[in-house]
Amino acid sequence: MIHISRSVVGAAELEAMGRVMRQDGYLGMGQEVRAFEAELKAYLGGQEDRTVICLNSGTAALHLAVQALTSPGDEVLVQSLTFIASFQAISAAGAVPVACEVYPDTVTLDLEDAARRITLRTKAVMPVHYASNPGDLEAIYGFAERHGLRVIEDAAHAFGCTYKGRKIGSFGDLACFSFDGLKNITSGEGGAVVTADPGVIQAVQDARLLGVQRDTEKRYQGARSWEFDVQHQGYRYHLSNLFAAVGRVQLGRFEGEFKPRRVELAQKYRTAFADTSDLLLFHGDPGPIVPHIFTVRVLNGKRDGLRQFLRQREIETGIHYKPNHLLSFYGGGKESLPVTEKLYEELLTLPLHPGLKDEEVDATIAAVREFLSDASNC
Ligand SMILES: Cc1ncc(COP(=O)(O)O)c(C=O)c1O
């Protein structure tokens, strides 16, 4: 089976986990998490005012970001075409995810559509960097400024990507990353909020430790608070030293190993499919975009047939994603989002991960071409 994705970890990650087990004597949140946060901050440019706060998932990062910026009942504009985590993070905070359309050539938030959905309760906008493409972030920030909204970038797919030469997370309001097993770097499970807003930094740091006020510094030093106050709802969302150790190794492998391979594979697909009929590539260049997934549009009703054909060839594919407004919990399709629903019928994700072999990507390209060039598949 050619897998759509997988974790690429090895001896160095194992060694790092062993080191923490042997040396630290403490597997919760401590020195190792602090070191991972500092290294992430340095990687993102090291600006003094920006802080990286690690959590135990990308969903937790989004949840605490939303909680820090909204009150129950506030609305957050978000594209329907995203992973369920974006929506769940918003509703977990008691806010309301307002499902918006996307631009079909990038699957990023359609700002004209989003503008029509603004109400007095709208507090934030959550652009999702779909398939690692941040889209037109300048336009997003202009939109937010015009309407007095905060921006929570769902950058789960976009670790290591750049926008106009600047790393995602190195500028802007809030960016949330995921380090789950399949992302551009993994800590096993994990995530991070990056921001320069002191109020948000404090709120997220406290909320990850059950709301215990100002416990982060003590934890870094291997201690904890015994006398403390709690003023807000918190969660057990901190990252463990064990996972941070894995994340540190992965961060060290990213620029030299993972990034070039992901970019190379995406370029290979793009070159191979440039003129393939019935198949449309999204806008956005690999390089600035370090693709977490490689998704295409399969036109003329051929997506499901192609998917089945690839399955027979033992090539795994995916559909990123079922639109959230179609899920019972978020309206069950009462409202229609035509662009999103059309895309949902066409999206197909092909295998891409740094461990994918050349012969596997070649076999995938050949199989896609074979199916689409066969007139009997019309
Ligand atoms: C767009 C998007 N947002 C959020 C998340 C949540 O990240 P995590 O799996 O680390 O909770 C993911 C994970 O796949 C994602 O794809």
The ligand as a Tripos MOL2 file, in Angstrom:
@<TRIPOS>MOLECULE
LIG
   16    16     1     0     0
SMALL
NO_CHARGES

@<TRIPOS>ATOM
      1 C1         -6.7890   22.5100    9.4380 C.3       1 LIG1
      2 C2         -6.5040   21.8520   10.7590 C.ar      1 LIG1
      3 N1         -6.7610   22.5290   11.8800 N.ar      1 LIG1
      4 C3         -6.5130   21.9990   13.0950 C.ar      1 LIG1
      5 C4         -5.9830   20.7240   13.2330 C.ar      1 LIG1
      6 C5         -5.8190   20.1590   14.5890 C.3       1 LIG1
      7 O1         -4.5520   19.7500   14.9100 O.3       1 LIG1
      8 P1         -4.3040   18.5190   15.9150 P.3       1 LIG1
      9 O2         -4.5290   17.2690   15.1320 O.co2     1 LIG1
     10 O3         -2.8850   18.6870   16.3100 O.co2     1 LIG1
     11 O4         -5.2450   18.6640   17.0410 O.co2     1 LIG1
     12 C6         -5.6880   19.9890   12.0870 C.ar      1 LIG1
     13 C7         -5.1330   18.6310   12.1880 C.2       1 LIG1
     14 O5         -5.1600   17.8490   11.2870 O.2       1 LIG1
     15 C8         -5.9660   20.5610   10.8120 C.ar      1 LIG1
     16 O6         -5.7270   19.8770    9.6930 O.3       1 LIG1
@<TRIPOS>BOND
     1     1     2 1
     2     2     3 ar
     3     2    15 ar
     4     3     4 ar
     5     4     5 ar
     6     5     6 1
     7     5    12 ar
     8     6     7 1
     9     7     8 1
    10     8     9 2
    11     8    10 1
    12     8    11 1
    13    12    13 1
    14    12    15 ar
    15    13    14 2
    16    15    16 1
@<TRIPOS>SUBSTRUCTURE
     1 LIG1         1 GROUP 0 **** ****
